[in-house]
């Protein structure tokens, strides 16, 4: 049972890192938004959004997490 507890602790650590990275990403997005507003650029960029989704799908290849699931997650994140 100790092995199970250790695995669960590692999952908790991974979850904390994911939340930290999402918060970092959100802060960067706000900086991008401010730069776009300063230069009077459109906030929404569907091409950039598609680039992100495609890059995530490529990064997912060979991993344990299904690429289609990561695409759905990143659509929500973006």
C-alpha positions in Angstrom: 0.0 0.0 0.0 3.0 2.3 0.5 3.7 2.1 -3.2 0.2 3.3 -4.0 0.5 6.2 -1.5 3.8 7.2 -3.1 2.3 7.1 -6.6 -0.6 9.2 -5.4 1.8 11.7 -3.9 3.6 12.0 -7.2 0.3 12.6 -8.9 -0.5 15.3 -6.4 2.9 16.9 -7.2 2.3 16.7 -10.9 -1.2 18.3 -10.4 0.5 21.2 -8.5 3.0 21.7 -11.3 0.2 21.7 -13.9 -1.7 24.4 -11.9 1.5 26.5 -11.5 2.2 26.2 -15.2 -1.3 27.2 -16.2 -1.1 30.2 -13.9 2.2 31.2 -15.6 0.6 30.7 -19.0 -2.3 32.9 -18.0 0.0 35.7 -16.8 1.8 35.6 -20.2 -1.5 35.7 -22.0 -2.4 38.8 -20.1 0.9 40.4 -21.2 0.2 39.5 -24.8 -3.2 41.0 -24.5 -1.7 44.2 -23.1 0.8 44.4 -26.0 -1.9 43.8 -28.6 -4.1 46.5 -27.0 -1.1 48.9 -27.0 -0.5 48.4 -30.7 -4.3 48.3 -31.5 -4.1 44.7 -32.8 -7.0 42.2 -32.7 -7.0 40.2 -29.4 -8.5 37.1 -31.0 -6.1 35.3 -33.4 -7.7 32.1 -34.7 -4.6 31.2 -36.7 -2.4 31.4 -33.5 -5.0 29.3 -31.7 -4.8 26.6 -34.4 -1.0 26.7 -34.3 -1.1 26.0 -30.5 -3.5 23.1 -30.9 -1.4 21.5 -33.7 1.8 22.0 -31.7 0.2 20.3 -28.7 -0.9 17.4 -30.8 2.6 17.0 -32.1 4.1 17.2 -28.6 1.6 14.5 -27.4 2.8 11.9 -30.0 4.4 8.9 -28.3 3.1 10.0 -24.9 0.7 8.2 -22.5 -1.9 10.9 -22.8 -4.2 10.6 -25.8 -3.5 13.5 -28.3 -7.2 14.1 -28.9 -7.7 14.6 -25.2 -4.9 17.0 -25.0 -6.3 18.9 -27.9 -9.7 19.3 -26.1 -7.9 20.4 -22.9 -5.9 23.0 -24.8 -8.9 24.3 -26.6 -10.3 25.1 -23.1 -7.0 26.5 -21.9 -6.6 28.8 -25.0 
